[in-house]
């Protein structure tokens, strides 16, 4: 099948009699590399006979191979959607799915679902984002790790597709004003790759380069009933799916952010990091977000070169391409970091309020109860039945937990992200240690101090333990001891603090405004280099 013959084949497949099952009308969907035909209860995906350099579908044998690969890869995250590979037979003008005679093409056959099920056709809920983050974290934990003797995930392999994206966009008809933007993005990409060479190599050695999905954006995620399906994994180029897991999540985070769904992006990112423990991904996340924005720009640029566009479609694609280039540039700009610690006795509502804050502020949330259990190889909801001073709650374990929180916060701030550390912080030296960390990074610092009467705290702790659905295992004995040993905020600490009485429901907008004020005021007090903007403004 030649490219010139392909439109006739697609036209022939628009007839209901081309299918071995009822199909009253056929709905076509075209991408830059494929045609999808929605027919009855099924969808058939055919690969265009093209060679774009980064993919080669130029022969029937290649298209057959990549159909089989598509089936294998997508059954990992969407097994109920992907059924089999079927032959297209007959002639170009009278084709038949699964018929007799010479094979013209191959198609991947899938169960059809309504287009309204796609994530890019709906407003993502918090519950969906959390479920999706947990699904992706579990997927990444179970897929094959790249052989360190191979080439996948090396700094050179990472840089190559980034430069190819830039070349593909530059070589096609784009707006003249974007040429300077492309030059700046290429210079930044080359420079940042050099700066991150050791980090990229280290993450590869640590096993973060895996056989990922490769194209995980909103348009490739569907909620069918109550099941999340992530489909359309990259089959055509192994270099684009054997990647750092950070590159995988960067695509979805970027895609949500470009649509103005920053809250959903924050929920997904925080829950993914919390579930996977891979906070080191933040060191390379913006680097990969630039890459992913350029992937979308490249796809749009390729579509510009195809002849079937109307003038209105051409203008819309050029506008969208510019949108992604502009977005990519925003990720290259330095940002002022902030460190907020949420302190308070068990039952004071630290984690509840922190979870609300991480949805509306660009904060990476570190929770002591989760990280303590991770130190001991336990899941966040594992019950240890540990008593005071034993199990995973002996004094040294608490020291180790705060050390881990400090190391993680240090790395997050070094990566240019804001961090919220959620722990009791009953001891003043521990609070001061994190204030010193903020000063070392020249970051804004704030204390969110939550208070409530002891009888209220007792009732909350007992209710939480009875429920058993929280990472905290703090008992009444722990509460009593920490209440007796707590060191109240000093006068100096109070200048950085937002103190909230949680015995009654606090006004969240008021608390949020006070936190922003404290963090920005502290940032302004530091003698900082100029930065492009603050994410708290």
Secondary structure, 3 states (H helix, E strand, C coil): CCHHHHHHHHHHCCCHHHCCCCCCCEEEEECCCEEEEEECCEEEEEECCCECCCCECCCHHHHHHHHHHHHHHHCCCCCCCEEEEEEEEECCCCEEECCCCCEEEEEEEEECCCHHHEHHHCCCCHHHHHHHHHHHHHHHHHCCECCCCCCCCCHHHHHHHHHHHHHHHHHCCCCCCHHHHHHHHHHHHHHHHHHCHHHHHHHHHCCCEEECCCCCCHHHEEEECCEEEECCCCCCCHHHCEEEHHHHHHHHHHHHHHCCCHHHHHHHHHHHHHHHCCHHHHHHHHHHHHHHHHHHHHHHHHHHCCCCCCHHHHHHHHHHHHHHHHHHHHCCCCECCEEEEEECCCCCCHHHHHHHHHHHCCEEEEEHHHHHHHHCCCCCCCCCCCCCCCCCCCHHHHHHHHHHHHHHHHHHHHCCCEEEEECCCCCHHHHHHHHHHHHHCCCEEEEEEEECCHHHHHHHHHHHHHHCCCCCCCCHHHHHHHHHHCCCCCHHHHCCEEEEECCCCCCHHHHHHHHHHHHHHHHHHCCCCCCCECCCC
